Amino acid sequence: MSLDTSKWSGEGTFTQLLVDHLQRVDGVALVRVEDAPASRSEADYNFISNEVYVAFATVRRRERVLRFGFLPGSKTSVDKAMTIAALEAALAGIPDIGAPDYSDEAMMQFLRAERIVPPYQTRGYKLVELVRVYEVGAVPRA
């Protein structure tokens, strides 16, 4: 399993928790985390947006085929070990992660919000964290 966090600032506790669990999922070969340009900060709230890209491991299998209808042969086919739907099911079974707030065949989206009250301050702020998980190399929707 390979992890690339070179384009991530490290902000987002839920993102870190998600990345830690993705490293333990069988079938995930690569995880890349990036900051999304939608992140912003105001006086009374912080909005953190991160994007996580996953690549799944591949499984090679040999199939017997007939060429020209009578010549025996074999061909190698490559299948993904996991899909976004299978990853969603695996993450939904983890109590700290849970099911995504939105998902389709190409993406999962998690939205977490919490109220932060720093010590020695009377007024806190709201922290909103949006994490989107995409598959690397997936065909974009039209």
GUTOR-965055 format. One line per 8 residues: number of its first residue (from 1); their letters; for each residue x, y, z of N, C-alpha, C. Coordinates in nm, 3 decimals. Layout:
// residues N
NUM = a = X:Y:Z:X:Y:Z:X:Y:Z ~ ... .
END
This chain:
// residues 142
1 = msldtskw = 0.085:-0.117:0.000:0.000:0.000:0.000:0.089:0.123:0.000 ~ 0.061:0.214:-0.088:0.139:0.337:-0.101:0.053:0.455:-0.057 ~ 0.114:0.550:0.015:0.044:0.668:0.065:0.117:0.793:0.017 ~ 0.042:0.886:-0.043:0.098:1.012:-0.091:0.022:1.127:-0.025 ~ 0.088:1.200:0.063:0.027:1.315:0.131:0.102:1.444:0.098 ~ 0.174:1.447:-0.013:0.256:1.563:-0.047:0.173:1.687:-0.079 ~ 0.049:1.672:-0.123:-0.036:1.786:-0.156:-0.142:1.811:-0.050 ~ -0.119:1.760:0.070:-0.215:1.776:0.180:-0.148:1.851:0.293 .
9 = sgegtftq = -0.219:1.950:0.348:-0.164:2.031:0.457:-0.167:1.958:0.591 ~ -0.243:1.852:0.602:-0.253:1.777:0.727:-0.373:1.817:0.810 ~ -0.454:1.912:0.762:-0.572:1.956:0.836:-0.686:1.857:0.817 ~ -0.759:1.836:0.924:-0.875:1.750:0.919:-0.854:1.621:0.995 ~ -0.913:1.613:1.114:-0.898:1.492:1.195:-0.974:1.375:1.134 ~ -1.091:1.402:1.073:-1.165:1.292:1.011:-1.090:1.239:0.888 ~ -1.028:1.330:0.813:-0.949:1.287:0.697:-0.836:1.196:0.741 ~ -0.767:1.233:0.848:-0.658:1.150:0.900:-0.709:1.014:0.945 .
17 = llvdhlqr = -0.824:1.013:1.013:-0.885:0.888:1.057:-0.922:0.800:0.937 ~ -0.978:0.861:0.834:-1.015:0.788:0.713:-0.893:0.729:0.643 ~ -0.786:0.807:0.632:-0.663:0.760:0.568:-0.603:0.644:0.648 ~ -0.604:0.655:0.780:-0.552:0.546:0.863:-0.628:0.416:0.839 ~ -0.760:0.425:0.826:-0.839:0.304:0.803:-0.825:0.253:0.660 ~ -0.809:0.343:0.564:-0.791:0.299:0.425:-0.662:0.220:0.407 ~ -0.561:0.251:0.487:-0.435:0.178:0.478:-0.450:0.033:0.520 ~ -0.551:0.003:0.600:-0.572:-0.133:0.650:-0.670:-0.215:0.567 .
25 = vdgvalvr = -0.733:-0.153:0.469:-0.832:-0.224:0.387:-0.760:-0.305:0.280 ~ -0.790:-0.434:0.273:-0.733:-0.519:0.168:-0.791:-0.478:0.034 ~ -0.708:-0.474:-0.067:-0.753:-0.437:-0.200:-0.722:-0.294:-0.238 ~ -0.681:-0.212:-0.143:-0.643:-0.073:-0.172:-0.492:-0.069:-0.191 ~ -0.449:-0.025:-0.309:-0.306:-0.023:-0.341:-0.242:0.114:-0.322 ~ -0.320:0.221:-0.341:-0.266:0.356:-0.334:-0.369:0.449:-0.272 ~ -0.323:0.538:-0.185:-0.408:0.644:-0.129:-0.332:0.774:-0.146 ~ -0.398:0.871:-0.211:-0.340:1.004:-0.229:-0.437:1.106:-0.171 .
33 = vedapasr = -0.387:1.196:-0.086:-0.470:1.296:-0.019:-0.427:1.434:-0.067 ~ -0.527:1.516:-0.100:-0.500:1.653:-0.146:-0.596:1.750:-0.079 ~ -0.549:1.873:-0.060:-0.637:1.980:-0.015:-0.724:2.022:-0.132 ~ -0.851:2.045:-0.107:-0.941:2.095:-0.211:-0.943:2.248:-0.203 ~ -0.962:2.315:-0.315:-0.959:2.461:-0.313:-1.078:2.526:-0.242 ~ -1.176:2.448:-0.201:-1.294:2.505:-0.136:-1.272:2.539:0.010 ~ -1.158:2.503:0.070:-1.133:2.530:0.211:-1.132:2.679:0.238 ~ -1.191:2.719:0.350:-1.190:2.860:0.389:-1.209:2.873:0.538 .
41 = seadynfi = -1.176:2.989:0.590:-1.185:3.013:0.733:-1.243:3.151:0.757 ~ -1.338:3.159:0.847:-1.400:3.285:0.888:-1.387:3.296:1.039 ~ -1.442:3.400:1.095:-1.429:3.423:1.239:-1.503:3.318:1.321 ~ -1.618:3.273:1.275:-1.698:3.181:1.355:-1.708:3.040:1.299 ~ -1.640:3.011:1.188:-1.637:2.874:1.139:-1.514:2.851:1.051 ~ -1.473:2.725:1.045:-1.368:2.680:0.954:-1.427:2.571:0.866 ~ -1.404:2.581:0.737:-1.449:2.480:0.643:-1.326:2.416:0.580 ~ -1.309:2.288:0.605:-1.195:2.213:0.551:-1.249:2.116:0.448 .
49 = snevyvaf = -1.190:2.118:0.330:-1.231:2.028:0.224:-1.109:1.953:0.173 ~ -1.115:1.821:0.177:-1.005:1.737:0.131:-1.056:1.636:0.030 ~ -0.968:1.596:-0.061:-1.001:1.494:-0.158:-0.905:1.377:-0.142 ~ -0.961:1.258:-0.139:-0.883:1.136:-0.123:-0.902:1.053:-0.251 ~ -0.791:1.014:-0.311:-0.794:0.932:-0.432:-0.740:0.794:-0.396 ~ -0.813:0.691:-0.435:-0.770:0.554:-0.407:-0.754:0.478:-0.538 ~ -0.654:0.393:-0.542:-0.634:0.300:-0.654:-0.642:0.160:-0.595 ~ -0.713:0.075:-0.663:-0.733:-0.061:-0.613:-0.630:-0.156:-0.672 .
57 = atvrrrer = -0.596:-0.256:-0.595:-0.504:-0.360:-0.642:-0.571:-0.438:-0.754 ~ -0.490:-0.499:-0.837:-0.544:-0.578:-0.947:-0.512:-0.726:-0.926 ~ -0.598:-0.808:-0.983:-0.582:-0.952:-0.975:-0.577:-1.005:-1.118 ~ -0.471:-1.080:-1.149:-0.458:-1.140:-1.282:-0.511:-1.282:-1.278 ~ -0.583:-1.317:-1.384:-0.630:-1.455:-1.393:-0.621:-1.501:-1.538 ~ -0.591:-1.627:-1.555:-0.578:-1.685:-1.689:-0.709:-1.755:-1.724 ~ -0.752:-1.732:-1.846:-0.874:-1.796:-1.896:-0.840:-1.881:-2.018 ~ -0.905:-1.992:-2.028:-0.887:-2.076:-2.147:-0.984:-2.027:-2.253 .
65 = vlrfgflp = -0.935:-2.013:-2.372:-1.018:-1.967:-2.485:-0.989:-2.054:-2.607 ~ -1.080:-2.047:-2.701:-1.060:-2.111:-2.831:-1.040:-2.001:-2.934 ~ -0.931:-2.008:-3.006:-0.904:-1.909:-3.111:-0.949:-1.966:-3.244 ~ -1.013:-1.884:-3.319:-1.070:-1.924:-3.448:-1.170:-2.038:-3.432 ~ -1.219:-2.055:-3.310:-1.321:-2.156:-3.285:-1.269:-2.295:-3.260 ~ -1.139:-2.320:-3.280:-1.090:-2.457:-3.258:-0.949:-2.464:-3.200 ~ -0.869:-2.358:-3.206:-0.734:-2.362:-3.151:-0.736:-2.328:-3.002 ~ -0.694:-2.421:-2.917:-0.695:-2.390:-2.774:-0.586:-2.289:-2.740 .
73 = gsktsvdk = -0.616:-2.205:-2.646:-0.520:-2.104:-2.600:-0.562:-2.048:-2.466 ~ -0.492:-1.948:-2.424:-0.528:-1.884:-2.297:-0.502:-1.735:-2.310 ~ -0.572:-1.661:-2.229:-0.550:-1.517:-2.223:-0.553:-1.474:-2.077 ~ -0.482:-1.368:-2.051:-0.476:-1.316:-1.915:-0.566:-1.195:-1.906 ~ -0.654:-1.195:-1.807:-0.739:-1.079:-1.784:-0.705:-1.020:-1.647 ~ -0.718:-0.889:-1.639:-0.685:-0.817:-1.516:-0.814:-0.757:-1.461 ~ -0.846:-0.789:-1.336:-0.964:-0.737:-1.268:-0.923:-0.661:-1.144 ~ -1.002:-0.561:-1.107:-0.977:-0.487:-0.983:-1.019:-0.573:-0.865 .
81 = amtiaale = -0.941:-0.565:-0.758:-0.970:-0.643:-0.639:-1.086:-0.584:-0.558 ~ -1.122:-0.458:-0.586:-1.227:-0.391:-0.510:-1.289:-0.282:-0.595 ~ -1.408:-0.239:-0.559:-1.476:-0.129:-0.626:-1.512:-0.023:-0.522 ~ -1.560:0.091:-0.569:-1.603:0.196:-0.476:-1.717:0.145:-0.388 ~ -1.809:0.068:-0.445:-1.921:0.014:-0.368:-1.872:-0.082:-0.259 ~ -1.773:-0.165:-0.291:-1.718:-0.257:-0.191:-1.641:-0.180:-0.084 ~ -1.572:-0.074:-0.124:-1.501:0.010:-0.027:-1.600:0.080:0.065 ~ -1.711:0.126:0.010:-1.815:0.188:0.092:-1.868:0.091:0.197 .
89 = aalagipd = -1.891:-0.032:0.157:-1.940:-0.134:0.251:-1.836:-0.163:0.359 ~ -1.707:-0.166:0.320:-1.602:-0.192:0.418:-1.590:-0.077:0.518 ~ -1.600:0.046:0.471:-1.590:0.162:0.561:-1.714:0.179:0.647 ~ -1.830:0.140:0.596:-1.954:0.152:0.674:-1.952:0.060:0.796 ~ -1.876:-0.047:0.789:-1.865:-0.139:0.902:-1.772:-0.092:1.012 ~ -1.701:0.017:0.991:-1.609:0.071:1.092:-1.684:0.177:1.171 ~ -1.698:0.160:1.303:-1.779:0.255:1.381:-1.729:0.400:1.377 ~ -1.599:0.423:1.369:-1.547:0.560:1.367:-1.573:0.630:1.234 .
97 = igapdysd = -1.592:0.554:1.127:-1.612:0.611:0.994:-1.761:0.613:0.959 ~ -1.822:0.498:0.952:-1.963:0.489:0.918:-1.989:0.502:0.769 ~ -2.116:0.504:0.734:-2.156:0.514:0.594:-2.137:0.657:0.545 ~ -2.106:0.674:0.417:-2.090:0.811:0.364:-2.225:0.883:0.359 ~ -2.218:1.015:0.361:-2.339:1.095:0.352:-2.395:1.095:0.210 ~ -2.308:1.076:0.112:-2.351:1.066:-0.028:-2.254:0.972:-0.099 ~ -2.307:0.891:-0.189:-2.220:0.805:-0.270:-2.288:0.771:-0.401 ~ -2.206:0.750:-0.501:-2.252:0.697:-0.628:-2.143:0.604:-0.679 .
105 = eammqflr = -2.149:0.562:-0.806:-2.054:0.463:-0.856:-1.913:0.517:-0.871 ~ -1.893:0.649:-0.861:-1.760:0.707:-0.883:-1.703:0.781:-0.763 ~ -1.785:0.806:-0.659:-1.739:0.891:-0.550:-1.817:0.864:-0.422 ~ -1.748:0.887:-0.308:-1.813:0.886:-0.176:-1.785:1.022:-0.113 ~ -1.881:1.073:-0.036:-1.863:1.202:0.029:-1.902:1.190:0.176 ~ -1.813:1.238:0.262:-1.836:1.241:0.405:-1.840:1.387:0.450 ~ -1.933:1.422:0.537:-1.942:1.557:0.591:-1.953:1.547:0.742 ~ -1.858:1.608:0.812:-1.856:1.606:0.958:-1.850:1.749:1.010 .
113 = aerivppy = -1.925:1.776:1.115:-1.925:1.908:1.177:-1.913:1.892:1.328 ~ -1.837:1.982:1.390:-1.824:1.980:1.535:-1.801:2.122:1.586 ~ -1.838:2.144:1.708:-1.820:2.273:1.772:-1.692:2.268:1.853 ~ -1.603:2.364:1.830:-1.474:2.371:1.899:-1.476:2.492:1.991 ~ -1.450:2.470:2.119:-1.439:2.581:2.214:-1.298:2.575:2.273 ~ -1.209:2.663:2.225:-1.073:2.665:2.276:-1.071:2.708:2.423 ~ -0.969:2.664:2.499:-0.961:2.705:2.639:-0.942:2.857:2.651 ~ -0.995:2.913:2.755:-0.984:3.056:2.788:-1.053:3.146:2.688 .
121 = qtrgyklv = -1.149:3.095:2.617:-1.229:3.177:2.529:-1.375:3.152:2.559 ~ -1.455:3.253:2.547:-1.597:3.236:2.573:-1.672:3.192:2.448 ~ -1.615:3.222:2.333:-1.683:3.190:2.210:-1.600:3.092:2.127 ~ -1.663:2.988:2.078:-1.594:2.890:1.997:-1.623:2.911:1.850 ~ -1.593:2.810:1.773:-1.620:2.815:1.629:-1.667:2.678:1.584 ~ -1.729:2.675:1.471:-1.778:2.550:1.414:-1.678:2.503:1.309 ~ -1.640:2.378:1.318:-1.548:2.316:1.223:-1.627:2.220:1.135 ~ -1.628:2.247:1.006:-1.698:2.164:0.910:-1.592:2.100:0.819 .
129 = elvrvyev = -1.596:1.968:0.809:-1.497:1.896:0.728:-1.568:1.813:0.622 ~ -1.532:1.839:0.498:-1.588:1.768:0.384:-1.477:1.684:0.321 ~ -1.501:1.554:0.307:-1.402:1.464:0.247:-1.469:1.389:0.134 ~ -1.409:1.397:0.017:-1.458:1.322:-0.099:-1.354:1.216:-0.135 ~ -1.402:1.096:-0.163:-1.316:0.983:-0.199:-1.347:0.945:-0.344 ~ -1.244:0.950:-0.429:-1.256:0.916:-0.570:-1.166:0.797:-0.601 ~ -1.200:0.727:-0.709:-1.113:0.621:-0.758:-1.020:0.678:-0.864 ~ -0.892:0.648:-0.852:-0.795:0.693:-0.951:-0.821:0.620:-1.082 .
137 = gavpra = -0.825:0.695:-1.191:-0.844:0.635:-1.321:-0.988:0.604:-1.356 ~ -1.082:0.642:-1.272:-1.222:0.618:-1.305:-1.264:0.712:-1.418 ~ -1.355:0.666:-1.498:-1.404:0.747:-1.610:-1.494:0.857:-1.555 ~ -1.466:0.984:-1.583:-1.550:1.090:-1.532:-1.689:1.087:-1.595 ~ -1.787:1.131:-1.518:-1.924:1.134:-1.569:-1.941:1.251:-1.663 ~ -2.025:1.233:-1.763:-2.048:1.341:-1.860:-2.155:1.434:-1.813 .
END
